[in-house]
């Protein structure tokens, strides 16, 4: 075994007191940094002004409308509904297909356009698209691109019984010049 040329120095040997002193020093640094916090930020944040999004208007509720349909002792039944902005004013309208809630037979449908002003408490009927006197049954209803489309079943003559419609047709209505204008995309055909 070879002896070192330099005698062993006392500070190069660790003793328990060295570990206690190191732990105390580290604890002191941690405690001091937790007491010293940076000041609050003083730089002004830029003010971003955003325009509040307009509250979307709800479409008119057909259950709150008195429809111009005489059902006698039975009530009016809303069979179908579709909503959309039909006149371009930014407020939705509702198209409601209604008929009398008859226990037997096939009561004819009526289709009405409903609107509700921003300050009104109840919606109102503004147009009749399908009159019940036409004896039609609306089988489908949709609103797309400010147009109302419907498929309907009807009768070729008054002699055809109400149970058995024999004509199928479709129609489209668009708001033009202050009124709903009806067009027929395809001709009526026999069922």
NORRAKA-V545100 format. One record per pair of residues at least 6 apart in sequence whose C-alpha atoms are under 7 Angstrom apart, sorted by the first residue. I is the first residue (numbers start at 1). J is the second residue. Records with the same first field share a line. If there is no record, write none. Layout:
I=J ; J
This chain:
57=91 ; 92
58=92
59=83 ; 92 ; 93 ; 94
60=93 ; 94 ; 114 ; 115 ; 116 ; 123
61=123
62=96
64=122 ; 123
65=123 ; 124
71=100
74=100 ; 101 ; 102
75=100 ; 101
76=98 ; 99 ; 100 ; 101
77=98 ; 99 ; 100 ; 101
78=96 ; 97 ; 98 ; 99
79=97 ; 98
80=96 ; 97
81=94 ; 95 ; 96 ; 97
82=94 ; 95 ; 96 ; 141 ; 142 ; 143
83=92 ; 93 ; 94 ; 95 ; 143
84=92 ; 93 ; 94 ; 143 ; 146
85=91 ; 92 ; 93 ; 146
86=93 ; 146 ; 147 ; 175
87=146 ; 175
93=113 ; 114 ; 115
94=113 ; 114 ; 115
95=111 ; 112 ; 113 ; 114
96=111 ; 112 ; 113
97=109 ; 110 ; 111 ; 112
98=109 ; 110 ; 111
99=107 ; 108 ; 109 ; 110
100=107
105=163
106=162 ; 163
108=132 ; 135 ; 136 ; 137
109=132 ; 136 ; 137 ; 138
110=130 ; 131 ; 132
111=128 ; 129 ; 130 ; 131
112=125 ; 127 ; 128 ; 129
113=125 ; 126 ; 127 ; 128
114=123 ; 124 ; 125 ; 126
115=123 ; 124 ; 125 ; 126
116=122 ; 123 ; 124
135=154
136=152 ; 153 ; 154
137=152 ; 153 ; 154
138=150 ; 151 ; 152 ; 153
139=151 ; 152
140=150 ; 151
141=149 ; 150 ; 151
142=148 ; 149 ; 150
143=149
146=174
147=172 ; 173 ; 174
148=172 ; 173 ; 174
149=171 ; 172 ; 173
150=170 ; 171 ; 172
151=169 ; 170 ; 171
152=168 ; 169 ; 170
153=165 ; 167 ; 168 ; 169
154=165 ; 166 ; 167 ; 168
155=165 ; 166 ; 167
156=166 ; 167
166=190 ; 191
167=188 ; 189 ; 190 ; 191
168=188 ; 189 ; 190 ; 191
169=187 ; 188 ; 189
170=184 ; 185 ; 186
171=182 ; 183 ; 184 ; 185
172=182 ; 183 ; 184 ; 185
173=180 ; 181 ; 182 ; 183
174=180 ; 181 ; 182
175=181
